[in-house]
Amino acid sequence: MEAKKKLRCPLGVPGSIIAAILGLIGVVANIVTFSWLGLITSFALVLIALPFMRVTMMVHSANDRLDELESKVK
């Protein structure tokens, strides 16, 4: 049997990608409709989602590297 990989925060990366895309769509839509409050909110969503995506991807790669080192030790 194959060894199962550990499940790593399954919604972190896809959730932040969706949030970033929605934020970008909101920025464009609010520029077209000249809505300042919506533009600020959408821009804030993009500024929060993009670093969150990067951090979760870094955590995934670090955990994968750690798993490789543990398998080499065993």
matplotlib code that plots the C-alpha trace (Angstrom):
import matplotlib.pyplot as plt

x = [0.0, 1.0, 1.8, -0.8, 0.4, -0.6, -3.5, -2.2, -4.7, -6.6, -8.4, -5.5, -4.1, -7.3, -9.2, -6.7, -6.6, -10.4, -10.2, -7.5, -9.5, -12.6, -10.7, -9.3, -12.7, -14.1, -11.4, -12.2, -15.9, -15.6, -13.4, -16.0, -18.8, -16.8, -17.6, -14.8, -15.9, -16.2, -12.8, -11.1, -12.7, -11.7, -8.2, -7.9, -9.1, -6.4, -3.7, -4.7, -5.2, -2.0, 0.4, -1.8, -1.5, 2.3, 2.6, 0.4, 2.4, 5.7, 4.3, 3.3, 6.7, 8.4, 6.3, 7.1, 10.8, 10.5, 8.7, 11.5, 14.1, 12.1, 11.8, 15.6, 16.3, 14.1]
y = [0.0, 3.6, 5.7, 8.5, 12.1, 14.3, 16.7, 20.2, 23.1, 22.2, 25.5, 27.9, 28.4, 28.0, 30.2, 32.9, 32.6, 33.0, 36.0, 37.7, 37.2, 38.5, 41.5, 42.2, 41.9, 44.2, 46.8, 46.9, 47.0, 49.8, 51.8, 51.5, 52.5, 55.2, 53.7, 54.8, 52.7, 49.6, 50.3, 50.7, 47.5, 45.5, 46.8, 45.9, 42.3, 42.0, 43.3, 40.7, 37.8, 38.0, 37.7, 35.1, 33.0, 33.4, 32.4, 29.3, 28.2, 28.6, 26.6, 23.8, 23.7, 23.8, 20.9, 18.9, 19.5, 18.4, 15.2, 14.4, 14.9, 12.7, 10.0, 10.1, 9.7, 6.6]
z = [0.0, -0.6, 2.4, 2.7, 2.8, 5.7, 5.0, 5.0, 5.6, 2.4, 2.0, 2.7, -0.8, -2.8, -0.4, -0.6, -4.4, -4.6, -2.2, -4.3, -7.5, -5.9, -4.6, -8.1, -9.6, -7.0, -7.6, -11.4, -10.8, -8.2, -10.5, -13.3, -10.9, -9.0, -5.6, -3.2, -0.2, -2.3, -3.9, -0.6, 0.7, -2.4, -2.3, 1.3, 0.5, -2.2, 0.3, 2.8, 0.5, -1.5, 1.5, 3.1, -0.1, -0.1, 3.6, 3.2, 0.2, 2.1, 5.0, 2.6, 1.0, 4.4, 5.7, 2.5, 3.1, 6.7, 5.7, 3.2, 5.9, 8.3, 5.7, 5.1, 8.8, 9.1]

ax = plt.figure().add_subplot(projection="3d")
ax.plot(x, y, z, "-o")
ax.set_aspect("equal")
plt.show()
